Amino acid sequence: MRWLLVKDLQILRRSKLLVGLLVVYPIAIALLIGVALSRGPDKPKVAFLNQVPIGQTTTNIGGRDVDFATYADQFFDAIDPLRVKTRQEAVDAVESGDALAGLIIPADTVERLNGGLGQAEVEVLYNGDALKQSFVEATIEAELARANATLSRTIGEVAVEDLRILTEGGEIATPVGRQSLLGLERSRDILDQALAGLPADAPERQGLEQVLQFAEQALIGLEFATPALRAVSEPIQVRATVLSGSRTPLDAFAVALAVAVSLLFIAVLLASGVLALEREEQAYGRLVRGLVSRSALLAEKVILAAACSGLAALAMLCGIGAFTGVDWGRFPLWLVALAAAALGCSALGVAIGALAREVRAASLLGLLIALPLAFLALVPSGAVAGAVYDAIGVVNAIFPFKPALQALDAAVNDADPGVWGPAAHLLGLTVAYGLLARLALRRF
């Protein structure tokens, strides 16, 4: 087997261009997939016109100063603003494509919101291009919804405080200044005292009793109004709960995905190619007639492809790790996951090479199988019908990419279900594909 391995390495050394393409092509695909998953869309360029006069962006809501310029700062975190001076400039920027949309803040916005009693209106310009509009519309609507939620929460808090003052008494801010309110509770107490000092047949008693009844009913109503206002200001609160396991951030998962895709392509294409090459060069018959057994031949091809793909994936992972926050303390688990994944994918490649028998057919079949496997492993539950998802699960269990991705994700990001379960799965697939390849060699 040692001399057979030396022979294959010499063949690879003579095919430098082919080996280079075999390594660069899957890495390029893996990086593209990783970037697509980990990186959100760039900030859309939006023409921004603020017509509110300088120095008039602050208003008072129930005694609280609210500066609407802070909402603009939050909005700029999500967009790339193109500042314009007139509405026509905003229109021209959107029509020419310099901006995907335009946002115009009218001059009376703060005035209409003054006191929290008015409703302001902003203008958003789109150019009618469906693709461009869909790209920017969600961002603008999300940021405006966030500003609305923040403002409504402030107004709700002010209203709750005003209701407390109305109930208990105290000072309240009004457009004409701060006023002192007696409060319904103190008013009720004063009325009770006044009624207690009146004769039963006093003519004033009936009117005072009606006012007292009104005060008591108002107090009951305000007890329900306060929680209602709190619900209106923030009707839905989110409590996130992770049901099981640990969650991998998308950018960290992209690292494992990029490495897994590269390993899959290199292992499958190399293993299938070097085995099919033995038959194409008519060396297979001479080898198995006494120099090496068929099982040893298959084992050598699996080891060769696993070593090459595993080393390439390790180099890629270390290169990515130099620029990201991966945990280098988990390096031994990296080796375990890479070794198991490389063996499983290489065994698949050997089975493909045994079935195809020709290098070109084996390479084409390897590509046709490997690329769909990468995408099927990323299909989430709920994205397709239940029966279809179950069928995808069976495919992912039969082929090595999904357990390879799980093992690498667990090794790099400490994700569930851990390294050892997927690694054992991959070793089982290595044996199964080795047996399939051994049976397929009869056709050689």
Helices and strands as residue ranges (DSSP letters): H 2-14, H 16-38, E 45-50, E 58-61, E 64-67, H 69-76, E 80-83, H 87-96, E 101-105, H 109-113, G 114-116, E 123-126, H 130-168, E 170-174, E 177-181, H 184-196, H 204-233, H 250-280, H 284-286, I 287-291, H 294-321, G 328-330, H 331-356, H 359-376, H 386-398, H 401-413, H 420-440, G 441-443
